[in-house]
């Protein structure tokens, strides 16, 4: 921690030293900024005049939780931080080509002109670059190193497989890589002879050590260690990123970012929820709810009106429910090795293991959360007369469903046979809740929530199905061959993989999902008139240059959008398919024409052609224009760019959280608080989802954050 603190604070010390030497305002001053009594506004100037496209950050600890609001200067260096709660603020300038300016104390309702401080050298400037500029310095093995029988890389591993694991379906699926904490070696790591030995120790740290070791030393036979060691060694010797970021342009200057601390500095948050995906005015101006996944049973709840955080400890139904840790999970019950930050301390202790949550139209929060231990009740198993169990009995599940009513804080258990992970409501009369299983159980499950509300009968209200392809082409579900058996033209075929993302279509009642792999696939599930007996699936593999889907969403026209490890957001439009969508040849590679790819911003790795090193975790489509860019704008988490990214009219727009450095989201949500309030009534909600919140700027002791993005019509709108 000491080393990191020195590095981060070094820029501030330089800023103070240089502040007095900055002189010579532009000969033509920008006009004054009109403010209200809850705004702070002014002009940012540097040695050569107005500073355009830099951030002004206002932060306070006077409120019940740490609060910060950030805006971007216009082309005349003017800024306006709007709608600030009454408090004393520290305000400063951050931007590319600069180091942080001295923090100035002020209050809302006051004009405040600020002086930007130029970076004294490239090394100081590069400390403010997003992680992608540093992570793209990592060397990727040449294509000639793959497919060798006696090579250091397992023979069956392709270069795309390697990238998939170095990016969003491996390392960057849990935390950011490239920020200061990971491009350097923390002093708490202990003694080591070289960087390779340090990395071997590093990947064993903490309760997710087994997962890291499985990727690096298991799937890739230890080969990545020398590449990570080479990377951090070059950084330690002073090598800098090969490219520089550009300052925000156009609409990027209209973005307002607000952050609140919540949660526990030893725990992480996977995600948050703010409204109903289908009806984004649900829970208007209301509290947002966190999902802490493996870390804790304590769900933080932020009231953005009062800036207060309360905690709700989610219970389990059965007293003998074990922790949601250990074999079968992505986190272990105890550290594999000591953490450089926390030593042997056990941080994760959850039983509930709430991965994701979703509002329904009644304003209740549905959680993918554990109810009991893993052994299923008899109605789930072989011999049951449950319609789904007859076709595909299930013995175990680690996570089911629960309901939290924010008005009464009543917590209801919905015991499911199937595993839950992500969850989305369908656009049907039954308000069917569909879930993904995230890698367990081999099925897709659903709950008829209307029936559950009427009867309280979880067994009667739920169903599940395996994914069955209609490979005999007769349009109905028949006997099938198993995934490890060849296609039989007289039978159907089961898919082994299960949904990661889940996406009910607003167009035709189909349910789409992503299959995480390299190259990976998306699947369309048609429930039919009497699921599970009638449910049939279609699979569409991701063609090059795309590969490695993770999160995904669907727009109002039925087009699917997915985050890809190839550094693209990919779209799939089934209406473009030319050939048959069932039959013996419809096994994944039959509709490449349905795919389109849009490269994420940011630099790429050297030696593998045109690419972006971006490793997006999840994608989301703004079906209702909750943000202000328009309806059906696809967006993604920009996990190495400290924020989000939107695709508008073929152009990528970056939504960056400039402070603290290292912001990383695993999902996001849109909400319309007031459809008649213009930009102030709309926005996106997300949470910092890095499994190690102590890796962001500020280090150990930093808490997870809830983040609100808003889009003004111009940089001075109030």
N, C-alpha and C positions, 0 to 999 in steps of 0.2 A: 504493500500500500504506500509506503514512504516514497519509493521511486516514482510511482504513478502520480502522487500528489505533487511532487516537485516538478514533474514534466507539465502537468496541467497548469499549475500556478506560475510556472516560469513565464508564460505568455503575459499573464496579468502584471507581473513585476516589470517586464520589459515595457508593457503598455504605460505604466505609471512613469517610468523613467523617460519615455519618449514624449509623453503628453505635453510637457512644457515646451518642447522644441517644435511642435506643430504650429505653424503660423501661416499667415498669408491667405486669408479667406478669398474666395472668388471675387473678382472686381464687381460682379453683378450678383447681389444677394437674391436668393429665391424668395418669393413672397411668403409672408407669414402664414402659418397653418391655423385655420379656424378650428377651435376646440370647444367642447362642452365641459361642464364641471366634473364629468367622470372620464375625461380623456387626458392623455399626455401627448403633446405634439411638438414638432419643431423641425429643424434642419440639421442634417449630418453633413459636415464638410471635412475635407482632408486638405493636404498641403496644396493640391491643385484645384480645389473647388468642391462643388457638391459631390457626394458619394452616392451614386445610384446603385440599387440592387443589393444593398447590405441590410442585415437584420438589426432591428432595435429590440432589445429584450428588457421587459419590465418584470421584476420578481419581488415577491414579498413573502415574509414568514409571519406577518401580523394576523393572518386569517387562521381559522382552525386547522388548515393544512397548507403546506407550501404551495404557492400559486404563482404561475408565470404566464405572461402573454407576450407573443412575438409577432412583429410585422416586418414588412420590407419597404425600403425607401423607394420613392418614385424617381423619374429621370432627373429631377432637380434636387435630389437628396432629401426631400421632405418625407416626413413620416407622421402617422397618427395611430397611437395605441388606444383603441376605443373601449368604452363600457367597462371601466375598471372599478371593482369594488373599493370602497373607501379604505385606505391603508397607506402606509409609507412604503415606497418602492425604491429599489435600486435599479438603475437604468444604465445600459451600456450598449455599445456597438460591436457587432461581430460580422465578419464578412471575409470572402476570399481575397487574398492579398493583404489582409490585415492581421493584427493581433488584437485581442480584446481591449477596448478602451477602458479607462478608469470607470468604476461604477459610481454613479452620481445619485444621491438621495433626493427624492422629490415626491410630490403627491399629485393625484388627479386634479385637473383644472388648471394646471400650470404649463406654460411654454418651456421647453427645454431644448436648447440647441446643443449638439454634441459634436465632438471632434474625433474623427476616426484616426487610428494609429496604424501607419503602414508597417508591415512585417519587415524587420531588419534584414531578413535573408529568406531564402526559399525553404529552409528547414523549419523555421518558425511558422511560415505561412502554411506549410503542409500539415501542421498539427490540427488544422481546422477542416481538412478535407474529409469527406465521408469515407467510410471504411472501404468501399469498393476500389478507391484509387490506390489503396495500400494492398488489398487482397489480390488485385489483378497482377501484382508483382510476383505472386506465387508461380513457380514454373510448373507446367503440365508436361508429363512424359510425352515424348515424340510418338507419333503414330507407329513408328517402326518398333517401339518397345512392347507393343501389345501383340498377343497371339503367339508368343514364343513358348515352346515346350520347356525350355530351361531358363526362362527369364525370371527376373525378380518379381514381376507382376503375374498373378495367376493366369494361365493360358486362356481361359474362357472369358476373362475380363476385357471388354472393349474400352476404347478411349471414352466413348459416351457413358459407359458404366462408371468409369473413374470420375468423370465430371459430375455425374448425377450424385455421387456420394460426397464429393468435395463441396457440393452446393446444397440446394434446398431439400433433397431427399436423403441427406446425410448430415454432415457437420453443421451447415447453416440452417438445418431444420430445427435446431435447438437453441442456437445463439449466434450472434453476429461474429464474424471473423474479419479482422483488418483494423478494428479500432485499437486504440493505444494498448489496451489490456491484453490483446491477443497477438499483436505484432511485436510485442516485447515479452520478456520472460519475467514474471513477478518474483520479487526477492524471497517471498515465502515458499518458493518451490524447493528450496534447500540446495545442497551442494550437488554439482554435476560436472562431469568432465568436458562435455561439449553440448551443443544445442540438440543433437540427436538424442542424447541421453535425457536431456531436459524435457523433450517432447514425449518420450516414452513415459516419463513420470507424470507429465501434465495430463495425458489422456486417461490416466487411471484415477484422477482426482474426483472425489465426491461420489454421490449416490447415482450419478449417471455415467460413472467411469466404465462400467461393464458395456454400456451401449457404445461408447467411443472406442473402446478396445476391440469390440466386435467388428466395427467398420474398418478401422485402420489396420489392426493386426490380424483380424479374422478374414473378412471378405477380401481385403487387399494385401494380405500376407506381410504387413509391415512396411510395404514399399513407400507409402506416403511420408514416412518419418523423415527420410533424407530430404524430401522436397520442402517440408515444413521447416526443418532445421536450416536448410539453405536460405529460405525466405527470412527468418528472424535474424540469422547471422548477417545477411546483407543489410537489413534494416539497422541492426546494431552498429554496423560500420558506417552508417550515414547515407546509404542509398535512399533516394527519394522516388516517389511515383513518377512514372514516365509522362503522364498527362496531368493537366490541371483542370479543376472544375470551372465552369463559367458561372457568373452571378445570375440569380433569377431574372427571367425575362418575361415580358408580356403578362399573361394571366397569373404567372407565378408570383408576381409582385402584389397581387390582390389578396393573397392568402393571409388569414389570421389564425394563429395557433395558440391554443390555451391549454395549459397543463395543470393538473392537480396531483399531488402525492396521495397514494393510498396503499393499503396493504402493509406488509412487514418487510424490513430490509433483508431478512434471512429467507423469505419466501418469494416465489415468483407467481405471476399471474399469466395464465395462458391467453385469456381473452376477456371481452366484456360484451354486454348486450344493452341496447338502449330502447329498442322499439320492435314492433312486428314487421318482419320482412315484407309482408304483403300490404300492410296498412301503416305507413310510417308516421301517422299522427298519433298512434297509440303511445301512451306514457309521455305526452308532450310536457316539456319542462320538468319531467320527473327524474327520479334517481336512476343511475346506471349501476349494473350489477357485474361484479367480476367473477371469473371462473379460474380458480387456482390450481386445477389439475392435480398433479402428484404432490404438490408442496404442502397443502394444509386443508383442513375442513372449514376454515374460517373464510367466509365469502365477504369481501369488502363491498360496501354500498356507498356510492358518492352522491350526495345531493348537490348539484352544481349551482343551485340558487343560494344556498347557505354556505357552501364550501365546507361542508362537514362530511366526515366519513364515519359510518357506523359499521359494526361487524355482526355478521350472523353466522353462528356455528352450526353448520348443517349436520343433522343427525343421521344415523343409520337405523334401520328398523330392528335388526337383530343384534343383541348384545355381543354375540360371538363373531361378529363380522371382522375378518382380519384386515390389516392395513392393505391398501391397494398398491403394494410394493413387492418387489422380488420377482421370481420367475414368472414369465407371462406379461410382464410390464416393462415399460421403458425406463424405469428407475428402480433401484434396489433398496432393500430395507436398511442397509448400512453402507457407508462409504467403501468403495473398493480400495482407495488409497487416500492419503491425507490431502486436504485442500490447501492451496497456498494462502487462502484467506481465512478458513474456518477450522483447519486442522482435521481432527477425527470426528468433529461434532456432527451429529446426525441432524440434518435440516428438514428433510421431508418426513411427514408423519401422518399422511392422510388415510382415511378409510373411505371417504365419500368419493374422492378422485373425480371431481367435477371438471370434465373436459371442456364442454361448451354449454351455452344456454340460449334460449329463444323465447321471446315474448309471444303470447297469443293475442288475439284481438280483444280478449276480455281484460288484458293488462296483467295476466299472470305470467310468471317466469317458469318455463320448463327447462329442467336441467338434465344433461347426460351425466348421471351420478349413480354411485353404488347404493343399493338398498340392503344387501345381505352378502353372505359369503358366496363363493363361486358355484356351489352345487345347485343345479336347477331343481325346482319342484317337479313332481311326477307328471303334471300336465304338459311339460315341455318334452318329455322323453319318449323313447320307443315304447309302444304299447298304449299310448294316450289316444283318445279319440279327438283331440284338437286337430282341426283341418291342416294346420301347418306342421304339427308334429307327425302326422301320418305320412307326410311327404318327406320331411327332413327333420328328424328329431334332434334335439340339442341337449347336451349333458351339462354344459357349464356356461356361465357368463360372468364377467368381472364388473360390468357397469350397466345399469338399467336406466330408469327415468324417475324423476321426482318433480313436484310442482311447488313453487313458492308463491303465495299470494301477497304482494307488497302491502295491500291494505290491511290485512289481518296478521301477516307473517305466519300464517298456517302453512305447514309443510306436509305434503302428501306423497306417499310412496306409490309408484306405479311399477310393480314387479314385472320385468320382461324376461323372456327366455333368451332373447337375442342380445348380443353385445351392442352397446351404443357408443357413439363417438361424436360426430357432427349430427345436427338435426335441423330439419326445415319443415314448415307447414306447407301442405299442398293447397291448391286453389280449388277446393271442392266443398261440397255441402257438409261433409263430415269433419272438416278441419283436420284431415288426416295428418299426423305427424310422422314423417319418414326419417329414418336414422341411417347413418353409415355405421359400420362396425370397426373401421380403422385397422383392420388386419386380423380380427378374430371372429370365429364362428362360421364363416363361409356363407353368410346369408345377408339379405337386406330386410330390415324389420320396419313395422309401422304400428301405430296405435290410432284407432278411430276415437278421437278425443270427444266427439259429440256423444258417442255411445258410453264412453267412460264417465262423462259427466252425468249421464242419465242413470247409469247402473252402479258405478263404482267398481265394476268387475274388470280387473286388469286382464285376466285370462281370456274372457270373452271379447274384449276390445282390441286385442292385438293379433298380429299375424306376421309371418315371415316367409321368405322364399329364397331358394338357391337361384343362381343366375344360370338360366338354361337357354342355349342358342337353338334356334329352329333350323338345324342343319339338314333335316330331311325335306325342308321347304314346303310342308303341307299346311302351314299357317296355324298349327295348334301344338300344344305341349304334349309330348309323348315320352316313352321310355328314352333314357339318354345314356350315353357313354360317359365315363368319368374323365376328369381333366388329363390324366396321364395315359389315356387310351386314344388311338387314332380316330379320326372322323369316320363314322359309319353312315353312309348315305340313306340308310333306312331308319336311323334314329336321330335324336337330338344330342346335344353335348353340353355338359356342365362346365362352367368357368370356375377355376379354383380361387382366383383373387376376389376380393370384396371391395366395396366402395370405401374410398377415403372421404372425398367430398360427396355431398348428396344434394341434388338439385331438382325439385319438382318443377315441371314445365307449366307455365301459365297458359300454354297454347292447346295442348292435347291430352293432358293428364298423365303423360309419361314421366318417369323418374330417371334422371341421369346421375352418373357418378364417375369419379376418376379412379383409375387403378394405378397405384404408384409402382413404377418399375422403369427400366430403361430397355426399349424406348417408351413403354407404357401405353395406356389406352384410356378411352372413355367408353362407357357402357350406357345404353338406353334400355330401360326396363319398362315394358308395357304391362301394367297389372292385369289388363283384360277385364272381363265382366264378372269374374268370380275368383279373385286371387285367394290363395296361392295356386289353385289348380290351373288357372289360365295364364299365369305370368310368364312372359317370354322376353328374352334379352337380345340385344344386338351389340356387337363390339366393334370399335373403330380404333385401330392402332395409330399412334402418332408417327407420321412419316418425317424423315429428315427434311429440313435441318432441325426440326423440333425433336425433343425427347424429354423424358422425366417429368410427367405431370404430377402436381401435388394438389393444391386447392383449386376450386373452380366454382363457377356460377353460370346462370342462364339469363338471357335477356327476354324481353316481352315478346320477341318474335320467335323464340325457341332456339336461338343460337347459343351454343355453349362456349364459355371462355375459361381458359385454364392457365395457371402459372406453370411454366416449363423450366427445367434445369438447363435447357439450352440457352437461356437468357432471353426468352421471348414470352409474350403472352400469345397464346394460340387460340384461334376460334375455329369452331366446327359447325357447319351449317348442313344439316342432313338433307335439306331440299336440293342441294347441289349434286347429290349422289346420282350416278348414271346407271349403275348396274343393279342387279337384284340385291335386296337387303336381307334375304334369308337364303337357305340352301347350303350345299356342301362347300361353296367357295366364299361364303360370307362369314369368314372367321377372323376378320380384323384388318386385312390389307386391301379391302375391296372398295374403299372410297377415299383415296388420297385427295381427290378433287374437292372434298368437303372442307379441307383444312386451309387456313391462312395463318401467317405468322408475322408478328410485329416485335421488332427487337427493342428490348428495354434500353434506357439511356445508361451512360456510364462506360468506362473503359473495359476492354476485354483482356483475356489472357493472351500472351504472345504465342505464336507458332501454331495456332489452330484456326486460322482464318478470321474473317470478320465475326465478332461475337461480343456480347456483354457478359461480364462476370456476375451480373445481378443474379441473385438467388432467391427469387420471390417465393414466399411461403403460401400465400393464398390470394385468390382473385375474387372480386365482388362486382356485380353490375348494378348501377344506380337506376333501377327500373322507373323510379318515381321522381327523378330530379331532386333528390333530397339535398344535394350539394350546391347545385346551381350551374353545372356545366351542360345540362340537358338530360333528357330521358335516355336510358339505355347506354350510358357511357360506361365502358368497362374500366375497372380500376384494379390495381394490385398492391399488395404490400411490397415496398422497396426495401428489402431487408439489409442491403449493404449501402443504401443511400439515406439512411436515417429518416425514413418516412413512408409515403405512399406515392404511387404514380398513376396517372389517369391517361387514357388514350382518347383524345378528342380530335375528330376529323383527321385521323391519321397521324397526329402529332402527340408525342409524349409530354405530359405536363408533370413536373415534379412538385410534390407537396412535402416539404422538408421540415423536420423538427430540428432547428439549429442548436438547441440547448435543452438538456445536456447532450453532448456528443455520444453517439452509440445507441440512439433510439432504434427499437426493433419491434415490429408488430407481427402478430400471428393471425390477425383477422380484423375486420372492422364492420361498422354498421352505420346506416344513415337514419336520421330522424328529422321530421318536420315539426317543430314546436308550434309554429304559427304560419300557415300558408299565406297570410296577408301581411306579414312583417318583413317581406323582402329577404335580403341576405341574412338578417339577424334571426330569422325564424327557421333557418335551415342549417344543416351541418352534418359532418361525419364524426363518428365516435370510434376511438380505438384505445388500446392499452399497450403499454410496453410489455412484451411477452418473452423477453430474453430469460432463459432459465437461470441466469446469473445476474441479477440486477446490480451487483457490486462491480460489474465490468464496465458500466457506463461512466461517463465523466463524473467525478466526485468520489468514485470508488466505494469502498466498504462503508455501509451506513446509508447509501442511497436507497430510496424506496421505489417500487413500481409506480407508474404514472397512468392516469386516465388523460386522454388527449382529445380535444375538440378542434376540428378543422372547419373553418368557414371561408367563404369566397365572396369578397366585396366586389362591387362594380368597378372600383378603382382604389388605388392605395391610400386614399385619404377619406374614404367614405366612413361615416360615423352613424 
